[in-house]
Amino acid sequence: MQDDASDILIIGAGFSGTAVAVQLLRQATGPLRVKLLNESGRMARGLAYGTDSAEHLLNVPAGNMSALADEPAHFLRYCQWVDERWHAGSFVPRRLYGAYLESLLAAAESSPGAARLQRVVGRALSLVPPANPDGLATVQLADGTALHARQVVLAFGHVAPEHPLPEAARAVLGAAYTPDPWRQPLAGRVAPETRVLLVGAGLTALDQLVSLDRAGHHGPVLMLSRRGLAPQPHRPQQAPPAHPELAALRPRMGATLRGQLRVLRAAVAEGMARGDDWRDWIGALRPHMPGWWRSLSEADRRRFVRHLQPHWDTLRHRCAPEAHAVFERWRADGRLTLMAARITGVEPAESGFAIRVRPRGQTTPRTLMVDHVVNCTAPSGRLAASPSALVASACASGLLVPDALGLGLQVDEALRVVARDGQPSPWLHYVGPLLKARDWEATAVPELRQHAAALARRLLDGSAA
């Protein structure tokens, strides 16, 4: 091996990349050289936990957010070390979770043993496969540096949300359009009386509303999405949730999406009539989702994505009760309007902009007067929409293959990336939320920490120097 080569190179240092690095360092029993490459020098944060706002809360209680699959209370202990008042049901600031991941990586990095981690800051441009089975893969960086490794782990997250407006409409809005509120926080950039249109009504839109509320904003806010579904809260975590029994349902559900949905709806209705909470049913479904998703035909998967995904996402990806309280207060005060509509045009007006929309189920258009538009649509899984030169290059060369539904990329059971020839790569792996293409339920910490630990074990079985 070349002197500067590593056994394992991880590209991406958000949750997934950090979790794999930590697991490799913790599990290694012999010499191991690991490099962690991130475009930003702020390792172990990623977009999700890079916020500096104390008002942006985790959407999962602290008791379920350990990064270590074999230590489920690990994050909770960290929280209680920071503030003893926090408990398993607390929804803590996301920036605290970023600090937790930083400390976890630092602890693993400094632990005794022969495994060593090197942090590298740089932007990856391309991947070159090994010339032979015993050779090294090469990752070319933007500064001209080349990194070499026996195994490469891709750990990038979601593709950035796509624009909900065509280029011409964005040009009309100019500086009054925020394409990415995480990179350009809205609060503090607009006057308190600004009329704000949030395109999207999910967790990103809710975070922007919470930030505006904290900043003393008093102008009207409109949340607009195609279906107008309101964000749903977690219930206060005072008692452990129930676990509805689903095993008996499976034989009655049949093989088609329509039949499965009919049986499930009837079972949930019966359970709620007995006093069950619908959230418990969502929780009980969660571990079954990968197997169920893989069992569906491609036609049924398409039907689910087209017709049911927005409803599932609203129920499954819930918000902290504190954030939902802000949403309800603004609605009750009349300062927030939630609308189901589609934008059809944007024009400058004497004051602000005239946004033409077509409300859902109606033929008569409406005109909304706003001052600022924010893209709060959901992240994408379409690799073709990724701005990453590395992703574009890997797709063009056939190393990465998008799935048919645009949810992510193709991998096998061992998280080996499946190339254009249909064969899994012996040297290239992926872990992260784009596993949604294979498993559907693969975007949150409880699933990703399991994948990270399993991948580390497999890599160590054959990667130790």
C-alpha positions in Angstrom: 0.0 0.0 0.0 1.2 3.5 -0.7 2.5 5.4 2.3 -0.3 8.0 2.1 -3.1 5.5 1.4 -5.8 4.5 3.8 -7.6 1.3 4.4 -10.9 3.0 4.4 -11.9 6.5 3.0 -15.2 7.9 4.1 -16.7 10.7 2.0 -19.0 12.9 4.0 -18.9 13.7 7.7 -22.5 14.3 8.6 -24.3 11.8 10.8 -23.7 8.7 8.6 -20.1 9.3 7.9 -19.3 10.2 11.5 -21.2 7.1 12.7 -19.2 4.8 10.4 -15.9 6.4 11.4 -16.7 6.0 15.1 -17.7 2.4 14.7 -14.6 1.6 12.8 -12.4 3.1 15.5 -14.3 1.5 18.3 -14.5 -2.0 16.7 -11.0 -2.2 15.2 -8.7 -4.8 16.9 -5.6 -4.1 14.9 -3.9 -1.4 12.8 -6.4 0.5 10.7 -6.0 3.8 8.7 -9.2 5.7 8.2 -9.7 9.0 6.4 -12.8 11.1 6.9 -13.3 13.6 4.0 -15.6 16.5 4.3 -16.1 19.6 2.1 -16.5 21.7 5.2 -14.0 21.7 8.0 -16.9 21.4 10.5 -16.9 17.7 10.9 -19.7 15.7 12.5 -22.4 18.3 11.9 -23.8 18.1 8.5 -26.7 20.2 7.4 -29.1 18.7 9.9 -27.2 19.6 13.0 -25.2 22.6 11.8 -27.9 25.2 13.0 -26.8 27.6 15.7 -30.4 28.3 16.7 -31.5 27.0 20.1 -35.1 27.0 18.8 -34.5 24.4 16.2 -35.3 21.2 18.0 -34.7 17.6 17.2 -37.8 15.9 15.9 -37.2 12.8 17.9 -37.0 12.5 21.7 -33.5 12.4 23.2 -34.0 8.8 24.4 -34.2 7.6 20.8 -31.2 9.5 19.4 -28.1 7.6 20.5 -25.6 7.3 17.7 -24.5 3.9 19.1 -26.8 1.0 18.3 -25.5 -1.0 21.3 -25.8 1.9 23.8 -29.3 3.2 23.4 -29.0 5.7 26.3 -25.7 7.1 25.2 -27.1 10.4 23.9 -29.5 10.8 26.8 -26.5 10.5 29.2 -24.8 13.3 27.3 -27.9 15.5 27.5 -28.2 15.0 31.2 -24.5 15.8 31.6 -25.3 19.1 29.9 -28.5 19.7 31.8 -29.8 17.3 34.4 -33.4 18.4 33.7 -33.5 16.8 30.3 -35.1 13.3 30.2 -35.8 10.6 27.6 -38.8 12.4 26.3 -37.1 15.8 25.9 -36.8 17.4 22.5 -33.5 19.1 22.7 -31.8 21.6 20.3 -30.3 20.2 17.2 -27.1 22.1 17.8 -26.7 20.0 20.9 -26.8 16.9 18.8 -24.1 18.3 16.6 -21.9 18.9 19.6 -22.6 15.3 20.8 -21.5 13.9 17.5 -18.3 16.0 17.6 -17.5 14.8 21.1 -18.2 11.2 20.1 -15.9 11.4 17.1 -13.2 13.1 19.2 -13.5 10.4 21.9 -13.2 7.6 19.4 -10.3 9.3 17.7 -8.3 9.6 20.9 -9.0 6.1 22.3 -6.0 3.8 22.7 -5.4 1.3 20.0 -3.8 1.0 16.6 -6.7 2.4 14.6 -6.0 6.0 13.4 -8.3 8.6 11.9 -7.1 11.4 9.6 -9.5 14.3 8.9 -9.3 15.8 5.4 -11.1 18.9 4.3 -11.7 19.1 0.5 -14.2 18.7 -2.3 -14.2 15.3 -4.1 -14.6 15.6 -7.8 -14.3 12.0 -9.1 -13.8 8.3 -8.2 -11.4 6.1 -10.1 -11.8 2.3 -9.4 -8.8 0.1 -8.5 -6.8 -1.1 -11.5 -6.9 -4.7 -10.1 -8.6 -6.5 -7.2 -5.7 -5.8 -4.9 -5.3 -2.2 -6.0 -6.4 1.1 -4.6 -9.3 3.3 -5.5 -8.5 7.0 -6.1 -10.6 10.0 -5.2 -9.6 13.2 -7.0 -10.1 16.5 -5.0 -10.7 20.0 -6.3 -7.3 21.2 -5.1 -5.5 18.6 -7.2 -4.9 16.2 -4.3 -5.5 12.5 -4.9 -6.6 10.2 -2.0 -6.1 6.5 -2.3 -7.9 3.7 -0.3 -8.7 0.1 -0.4 -12.4 0.7 0.5 -14.5 3.8 -0.1 -17.7 4.7 1.8 -20.0 7.3 0.4 -21.9 8.9 3.2 -23.5 11.9 1.6 -27.0 12.8 2.6 -30.1 14.0 0.8 -29.9 15.9 -2.4 -30.8 19.6 -1.8 -34.5 20.5 -2.4 -35.3 21.3 -6.0 -36.7 24.8 -6.9 -40.5 24.9 -6.7 -40.5 27.9 -9.1 -39.2 28.0 -12.7 -36.1 30.0 -13.5 -38.1 32.9 -14.9 -40.2 33.3 -11.7 -37.0 33.2 -9.6 -35.5 35.9 -11.7 -38.6 38.1 -11.1 -38.3 37.6 -7.3 -34.5 38.2 -7.3 -33.3 38.7 -3.7 -36.8 38.2 -2.5 -36.4 34.5 -3.0 -34.5 32.3 -0.6 -33.6 29.0 -2.3 -32.1 27.3 0.8 -33.1 28.7 4.2 -30.5 26.5 5.9 -27.7 28.2 4.1 -29.4 31.6 4.2 -31.5 31.8 7.4 -34.5 34.0 7.0 -34.8 35.4 10.5 -32.9 38.7 10.7 -32.8 39.2 6.9 -36.4 40.4 6.4 -38.2 43.2 8.2 -40.6 42.2 11.0 -43.7 43.2 8.9 -42.6 41.3 5.8 -45.3 39.1 4.1 -43.6 35.7 3.9 -44.6 32.8 1.6 -43.2 29.4 2.7 -43.4 27.0 -0.1 -43.8 23.7 1.7 -45.6 22.9 4.9 -43.3 20.3 6.5 -40.6 20.4 9.1 -38.4 23.0 7.3 -41.3 25.4 7.0 -42.1 24.9 10.7 -38.4 25.6 11.6 -38.6 28.9 9.6 -41.8 29.8 11.4 -40.2 29.1 14.8 -37.2 31.3 13.9 -39.5 34.1 12.7 -41.5 33.9 15.9 -38.3 34.0 18.0 -37.1 37.1 16.0 -40.4 39.0 16.8 -41.8 38.8 13.3 -45.4 40.1 13.1 -46.0 40.1 9.3 -48.4 37.5 7.9 -47.0 34.1 6.9 -48.5 31.7 4.4 -47.5 28.0 4.2 -48.4 26.6 0.8 -48.2 23.0 -0.3 -50.0 20.9 -2.9 -52.1 19.1 -0.3 -52.0 21.6 2.5 -51.3 18.9 5.2 -50.5 20.4 8.6 -47.4 19.2 10.4 -48.2 16.7 13.2 -46.6 16.7 16.6 -45.1 14.0 18.8 -47.2 13.6 21.9 -45.4 14.5 25.2 -43.3 11.6 26.1 -44.7 10.9 29.6 -45.5 7.3 29.3 -43.9 4.6 27.1 -45.8 4.1 23.9 -47.9 1.0 23.3 -46.8 -1.5 20.6 -49.8 -2.7 18.5 -49.4 -6.3 17.3 -49.0 -6.4 13.6 -47.9 -10.0 13.0 -51.5 -11.3 12.9 -52.3 -8.7 10.2 -49.8 -9.8 7.7 -51.6 -12.9 6.4 -54.8 -10.9 5.9 -53.1 -8.0 4.0 -52.6 -9.8 0.7 -50.0 -8.8 -1.9 -51.4 -5.6 -3.4 -51.0 -2.1 -2.0 -54.8 -1.5 -2.2 -55.6 -4.6 -0.1 -52.8 -3.9 2.4 -54.0 -0.4 2.9 -57.6 -1.4 3.4 -56.7 -4.0 6.1 -54.3 -1.7 7.9 -56.8 1.2 8.0 -59.5 -1.1 9.5 -57.0 -2.3 12.1 -55.9 1.2 13.1 -59.5 2.4 13.3 -60.3 -0.5 15.6 -57.3 0.2 17.7 -58.1 3.9 18.1 -61.6 3.0 19.1 -60.0 1.0 21.9 -58.0 4.1 22.9 -54.8 3.5 21.0 -52.8 6.5 19.8 -52.2 6.5 16.0 -48.6 7.4 16.7 -48.1 3.9 18.2 -49.2 2.3 15.0 -46.7 4.3 13.0 -44.0 3.2 15.4 -45.1 -0.4 15.2 -45.0 -0.3 11.4 -41.5 1.2 11.3 -39.4 -2.0 11.6 -41.6 -3.8 9.1 -41.2 -1.1 6.4 -38.1 -2.3 4.7 -39.4 -5.8 4.1 -42.8 -4.5 3.1 -41.3 -2.0 0.7 -39.2 -4.6 -1.0 -42.2 -6.9 -1.4 -44.1 -4.3 -3.4 -44.2 -4.4 -7.2 -42.7 -1.4 -8.9 -46.2 -0.3 -10.0 -47.4 -0.3 -6.4 -44.3 1.6 -5.3 -45.1 4.2 -7.8 -48.7 4.4 -6.6 -47.5 4.8 -3.0 -45.0 7.6 -3.9 -47.6 9.4 -6.0 -50.6 9.2 -3.8 -49.7 8.2 -0.3 -46.2 9.5 0.4 -47.2 13.0 1.4 -49.7 11.6 4.0 -47.2 9.0 5.3 -44.4 11.7 5.6 -46.7 14.0 7.6 -47.6 11.2 10.0 -44.2 9.6 10.2 -42.0 12.7 10.4 -43.5 14.5 13.3 -42.3 17.7 15.0 -41.5 18.5 18.6 -44.6 19.6 20.6 -42.9 22.9 21.4 -42.6 23.7 17.7 -46.1 22.6 17.0 -47.4 24.9 19.7 -45.9 27.9 17.8 -47.7 26.7 14.6 -51.0 26.5 16.4 -50.6 29.8 18.1 -49.9 31.6 14.8 -52.9 29.9 13.2 -55.1 30.9 16.1 -53.9 34.5 15.9 -54.7 34.6 12.2 -51.1 35.4 11.3 -50.5 32.0 9.6 -52.5 30.6 6.8 -52.1 27.0 5.5 -53.2 26.5 1.9 -53.3 23.6 -0.5 -52.4 25.1 -3.9 -50.0 25.1 -6.8 -48.1 28.2 -7.9 -48.8 29.1 -11.5 -47.1 32.5 -11.9 -45.1 35.3 -10.3 -45.4 39.0 -11.2 -43.9 42.2 -9.7 -46.5 44.4 -8.0 -46.5 48.0 -6.8 -45.7 46.6 -3.3 -44.1 43.2 -3.3 -45.1 40.4 -5.7 -48.3 38.9 -7.0 -48.2 35.2 -6.7 -50.8 33.4 -8.8 -51.9 30.1 -7.4 -54.5 27.4 -8.2 -56.1 26.1 -5.0 -56.4 22.3 -4.8 -59.7 21.1 -6.1 -60.7 24.4 -7.6 -60.6 25.9 -11.1 -60.6 29.5 -10.2 -57.1 30.9 -9.6 -56.2 33.2 -6.7 -53.6 36.0 -6.3 -51.5 36.3 -3.2 -49.6 39.4 -2.3 -46.2 38.6 -0.6 -42.8 40.2 -0.1 -40.6 37.2 0.2 -40.7 33.6 -0.9 -38.8 30.8 0.8 -38.2 27.3 -0.6 -39.2 24.9 2.2 -39.8 21.9 0.0 -38.5 18.5 1.0 -35.1 17.2 0.2 -34.7 15.2 -3.0 -33.4 11.7 -3.7 -32.8 12.3 -7.4 -29.1 11.9 -8.0 -29.5 13.7 -11.3 -30.4 16.8 -9.4 -27.4 16.7 -7.2 -25.0 19.6 -7.6 -22.1 17.4 -6.5 -19.4 16.9 -9.1 -18.5 13.6 -7.5 -22.1 12.3 -7.8 -22.4 13.5 -11.4 -19.1 11.9 -12.4 -19.9 8.6 -10.7 -23.3 8.5 -12.3 -21.8 9.3 -15.7 -19.2 6.5 -15.4 -21.8 4.0 -14.2 -20.4 3.6 -10.7 -23.6 4.9 -9.2 -27.1 4.0 -10.6 -30.2 6.0 -9.5 -33.2 3.9 -8.6 -36.3 4.0 -10.9 -38.4 6.2 -8.6 -35.8 8.9 -7.9 -35.5 8.0 -4.2 -31.8 7.3 -4.0 -29.3 4.8 -5.4 -29.0 1.1 -5.9 -27.1 -0.9 -3.2 -27.2 -4.6 -2.2 -27.8 -6.2 1.1 -24.2 -5.5 2.3 -24.5 -1.8 1.3 -22.2 -2.3 -1.7 -23.0 0.1 -4.5 -24.5 -1.6 -7.5 -23.0 -0.4 -10.7 -24.5 0.0 -14.2 -23.5 -3.6 -15.1 -25.7 -4.8 -12.2 -22.8 -6.0 -10.2 -22.1 -4.9 -6.6 -18.8 -3.1 -6.1 -16.2 -4.9 -4.0 -14.7 -1.5 -3.0 -17.5 1.1 -3.0 -20.2 1.3 -0.3 -23.0 3.7 0.6 -24.7 4.5 3.9 -27.1 7.4 4.4 -30.7 8.5 3.8 -30.6 7.6 0.1 -31.0 4.0 1.2 -34.6 4.9 1.1 -34.7 3.5 -2.4 -34.0 0.0 -1.0 -35.6 0.2 2.5 -38.0 3.2 2.5 -37.4 3.5 6.2 -33.8 4.6 6.2 -33.6 8.3 6.8 -33.5 8.6 10.6 -30.9 7.9 13.3 -32.3 4.6 14.7 -32.0 3.0 11.3 -28.8 4.7 10.1 -26.9 3.8 13.3 -27.6 0.2 12.7 -26.4 0.4 9.1 -23.3 2.2 10.2 -22.4 -0.4 12.8 -23.1 -3.3 10.4 -21.0 -1.7 7.6 -18.1 -1.1 9.9 -18.2 -4.8 11.0 -18.2 -6.0 7.3 -15.3 -3.6 6.4 -13.2 -4.7 9.3 -13.7 -8.3 8.3 -11.6 -7.7 5.2 -10.1 -4.2 5.4 -7.6 -4.2 8.3 -4.1 -3.6 7.1 
